[in-house]
Amino acid sequence: VKNVGESFFRSYYQEFGLPYTIFRFFNTYGPNQSNDFVVPRFLELAYLGKPITIYGNGTQTRTFCYIDDNTETMENILVDNECLNDTINIGSDVEMQVLELARKVIELTHSSSEIQHLPPLAEGDMKRRKPDISKMKSILKRELTSLEEGLERTLETIKLKYQ
């Protein structure tokens, strides 16, 4: 579906001259995010001392992009008219196993949570997901927020929720 949408943008540009920029987002996380996503879900479960569930063995890798890095990049693109009629990946290039993320979250929260493994998802799960963010880095012009710092900032909003 995403590819079809991107094709429509390109077609409209060719046919009508309508400029576009395609943002491809990869695992953005941050404060006040719904716990339908892995980072806030793991943080909340660990904060509450509840088991953290992982589908499969947890060796599948992901990258995690803090919301400030995401929004600052998009703002720079829109203000400076960069990436016109182009596609840009918005994410991180630091890979981490899902199991490693769970362990890091448990350590950060000083939690007694256990990690529970569930059978792999019936529809399958990508083993690896790592975007090329070279365009993003050149536009952002600073280092990305470290996972540790982003997790701590996100955890603060979870703590407030339960106080």
N, C-alpha and C positions, 0 to 999 in steps of 0.2 A: 504494500500500500504506500509506503514511504517513497519508493522508487517511482511509482505512478505520479505521486504528487510533484516530485522533483521534475519529472518529464513534462508535466503541465506548465511549470514555471518556465522551463526552457522553450517550450512551444509558444507560449504567450510572448516571450521576448522576441523570438524569431518572427512571429506573425504580426505583433502589434508594437514591438519596441518597449514593452513594459519591463523595466529593470527589476532584478530580484537579487536576493542573497539567501542562500540556503544554510541554515544552522543545523548541524547534526549534533545532538546532545548525548553525552555518555555519562551516566550515573552521577548526576548532580545531587548534592546533599547539603543540608544546612539547617539552621534553627527553624523551628515551627513547621517542619516538613511532616507530612502525613507518615505514620508508621507503616504504611503500605510498602515502603521502600526499605531496603536492607539496612542501611546505616542507622536511621532513627529507630527501626524495629529492634536491632541488636542492642543499641544503647538503652532503650527503654526497658527491654527484658533484663539486661544486666543490672541496670539501676535498681530494678524491683527484685532482683535475685531469682528471677524465673529462668527456666531452661531456655537456651538458645537452640533453635532447630535449624539444621542445615540439610538440604536435599543432596543425597549422594555422599561422597567422601569429602567434599569441600575443597578439592584440589582445583576446581574451576577458578580461573583468574578474572578479575575485574580491575578497573581503574576508577578512582573516585575524585570528583571535581567539586571543590567547595564553591558554594553559590556566589560568593563575592568575585571569584575568578571568572565565573561564567558571565555574570552581569556586567562586570567591567569590560570584558572583551567585547560583548555585544554593543555596549555603549560606545566604545572607541570605534567600532566598525560603522555604526550608524552616524556618529558625529563627523567622522573623517571620510565618509563615503568609501570605505575600503571594501574589498571583496564583492564589488558590484558584478552581477552576473556570474557568480562563483559560489562554491560550496566550501564551508569551513566546519571542521570538527571542533566541538567545544567539550573538553574533557581533560583528562590527565594522561600522562604516559608512564606513570608508576604503577606497575602491575602488582596485585596482591591476591593471594588465594583467599577464598571466602572463609575457610577455616582459620587462616592467619588473622583475618579481620575480626572474627569472633573472639579469638584469644586476646588480641590487642584491646578490644572493647572491655573484656572481662578484667584485664589488667588495669586499664584506665579508671574503671569504676570501682575497683577493689571489690569486685563482686564474687559471690559464692556460686554464681550460675554455672550449671553444667551444660556441656554441648551435647545435644542429642542429634543423631543422624537419622534421617528419614530416607525411604527409598528414593532413588532419582525420580524426577518428574517424568510422568508418562509421555509427555510431548517432547521430552528431551531438554537439554540445557547446553548452551554454548560452553565449550571448554575454555575458550580464551576470548577476551575482548579487549583490544588495546588500539585506540585510535592514533593516527598520525596527527599530532597537534603542532606541527612546526609553524603553520600560519598563525595559530592562536598565540604561540609564544612570541612571535615577531610583533604582533599587534599589542599584546599585553605589556611588553617591555619591562617585566619584572618576574621574579620567581613566583611560581604558584604556591598557594597556601599549603603547608605540609598537612598530611593526613592527621597527624597528632594534634596540631593546632585547630584544625577544622572539627575534629571529634570533640575536643574540649569545649569549643564555642557551642556546638550543637548540644552537648550534654548539659550546659548551663540552662538552656530553655526546658529541657526535660526535668531538671531538678526543680525549677520554678513551678512547673505543672503539678508537682506532687508535694509542694510545701504548703 
